[in-house]
C-alpha cells in the first residue's frame, strides 16, 4: 500500500514522506482545516479479494 495523494484543505502534502522506509506515520491536521483527503494504491494484486486496509483518526475516532 502506498499513499498517492494527500490534501489538507486546499494544500497538497508531499505523499513521498509517508512512503519512504522509516518515513512519517502521522499527519497532523490543523483544527481550522475544513477537509482532509488521502488517496492510496495497493501494490500487490496477486490475491485482491484479500487486500484489506484500515485507518484511525486519533482524537476523532473513539475505537481502537
Secondary structure, DSSP 8 states (H G I E B T S, - for coil): -EEEEEEETTEEE-THHHHSTT--------TT---EEEEEE-S--TTGGG-------TTT----
